Amino acid sequence: MSTVTVASRFNGPPGMGNGGYSAGLLAAHVDAETVSVRLRKPVPLDREMEVRNGQLFDGETVIASAEPATLDLEVPTAPTLDEALKASAKVPWRDRHPFPTCFGCGPGREDGIAALLGPLDGRVEWAGVWTPSDVLPNDGVSVLPEIVWAALDCPSAQPVAPDGGPAFVLGTFVARTEQPVKLGVDHVLLAWELGRDGRKAYSASAIIGPDGVCGRARAVWVSIG
């Protein structure tokens, strides 16, 4: 039996774990390159939880479940770093963020990822630039896989709620890491909406480094607004 603890630093909405980070921790217990994680309950912070057969338990409550998956997702052509920087300078979420203390995209988090994107000129995708620093959990060369999952998570929420609201929380996340995300290297964050169905919204994201795609993901978001 294995355990997982999401430290309070890695919060998403106040009082609960960041969806991508939490999903990444659970995904590490699944023997597959691509993993689908369904978040069923808010992830508690600073509490040891058990992993049993791909499920994350808080006591007897199932918090999340994970299983091997496939991900047929074509990543659009990456913008240049200059184009991504220009897009991120327009980021609406900087001043109208639904969860401004989020580890993944909170604009005021100096110890977080600060994944803030904006709309690309003449394109439907949103983009930004991420240069991981050693303030993030890492192995000395690259950030840890759960950080990659967090950096794939938050960008995909932004095209879904371009004005910062209504607030959405992550429901299901299917992700695959493909190359290490190295410290001190500029990476393009790319995200785009895939569709909507009532209170659900669908989107995708990718992290693109100098040598190509480092990770890609598809997300289902649920409106709580």
N, C-alpha and C positions, 0 to 999 in steps of 0.2 A: 504494500500500500504506500502511495506517495502523497505528499501534501503540497499545497500551494498557499502562499500568503501574499496578498497585494498590499504593499506598504502604502501608507497614507499619501506619500509623495506622488503616487501614480494614480491620482484621482481623475475622474472625468467630470460629470456633474457633481456638485458638492455632496460629500458623504458616501460616494460610491466609486468603484474602480473604473478607470478608463477602459472602455470596451475593447479596443484593439490590443492594448497591453495585456489585459486579463485573458483575452482569447489566445494571445500568443503564448502565455504561460501554460495554458491548458493544452494547446496544440502541440507543445513539446513532448507531451505524453502519448501522442499518436504517431505510430510508425508509418508515416506517409509524407511525400513531398508536398502535396496539396491537402489542406485540412479545412473542413467546414466546422465552424463553431456557432452554436445557437445560444444566445444569452437569454435565459429564462427569467431571471430575477436580478435586481441590482446586486453588484458584486461587493460584498463587505470589505472594509479596509482593516488592515492590521489584525486579521483573524485567520488562524490556521484552518484551512479547509482540506478535505480529503478528496483524492482523485481515485475513482473506482470505475473501471471499465469505460474510460472515456468521459465519465461524468464528474462534475465538480460539485461536491456536497458541503453544505454548511449545516452540520448536524445531519438531519435526515432530509433536508430541503435541497433539491437539485437547483443549483445556481446556473449551470451551463452544461452543455453536452457537446462533444466533439467526435468527428468521424472522418475517415479518409474521403476525399472528394476529387472531382475533376474540375478544371477551370478552363473553359474555352473562351478566352478573352484576348482579343487583338488590341494591342496598345497603339494608339494613334502616333503619328510622327512627333517626335519630341521637339518642342520649341528650343531655340537657342537659350543660353543662360540669360542673355540680355533681354530677350522677349519674355522670359519667365519673370525676371526681376521687374520689368515694366508692368506686367500683369499684377504681380503681388503688391506693387505700390498703390494699386487701386482697391486693395482688399477691403470689402465692406465690413468684414468681421472685426477689424481692428477696434472700431468704436462701438459696434453693436453686437457684441459676442453674447450668445445665450448663456455660456458657462465660462466666464473670463479667467477662472483659475484652473481650467483643464490642463493636465500635463501635456497632452498632445498638441493643443492649438491655442492655449491661453496666451494672449498677447503680453501679459505681465509676468510670465513664468521664466525667470532666468535659468532655472534648473530643468526646464522642459524642452520639448522639441520646437515649439513655436511654429508649427506648420500652418502658415497663413498664406492663402492663395487668392488670386483675383482672376477675372475673366481675360482671356487672351483676345487681342484685337482680331476681328474677323473669323473667330473660331468659336465653337461651342464649349471647348474645354477650358478649365481653369488651371492656373499654374503658379508655381512659386519655386524658390530655391532654398534648399536645406544643406547646410554645411555642418555635419555632426561634430560636436566637440566632446572632449573627454569628461565633461560634466555628466554625460549620459553613461549608463552602464555599458561597459565594453570589455573586450578581451585584450586590449592593448593596441589593436590594429583596427578593429571594426566594432560597431555597436552590436549588442546582443540581439538575437532574433526577435524577442518580444518588443524591443524598441522599433524594429522594422515593422512589426505588425501595428504598433501604435502610429507610426508615421504613414502607414497606408490607410488607417482608419479615419483619422480626423479630416484629411483633405477631401474625402469623398462626401462628407456631410455638407461642404460649403456650396457646391452648385445646387444642392437640394434645397437649401435655405439661404438664398443669395443675400437676403437682407438681415440675416442673423436670426430669423424666426419665421414661422413658429418653431419651437425647439423640437429636435428629433433626437432619439436615442438609438443606439445600434441594436438590431435584432439578430440578424444572422450575418456572418462574415466568412467568406471563403477566400483564402489567401495562399500564396506560394512565394517563398523566397528563392531567388535564383543566383544571386551573386552577393558577396559581402558588401555591406554599406560601410565604407572606410571613413575613419575619422579625418577631419580636416579637408575633405574633398567635396567640391560642389556637386550636388545632385539636384535634378529637376523633379519636383513633385507635380504630378499631373492627375486631374480628376475630371469626371464628366458624368452627367445624369443619364440614366438608362430608361426611366419611365416612372409612372405613378399608378397607384391603385388604392383609392380611398385614403386611409391614413398612412399607407405604406409608400415609401419612395425607394427607388432602386438606383444605384450608382456604382461607379468603378473608379479605380485609382491605380497609379503606378509610380514607382521610384526609378528614375533613370540616371545612371552614372556615366562616366566617360566611356565605359566599355559596354554600354547597353542597359537593358532592363535588369534591375536588381530585385524587384518584387512587384507583384501585381495582385489585385484583389477585387472582389465584387461584394457589395454590401446591400443589405436590406435595412432600411431605416423606418422607425415607427414614430409618428408625430405624438408628442405629449402636450402640444399647445392647444 
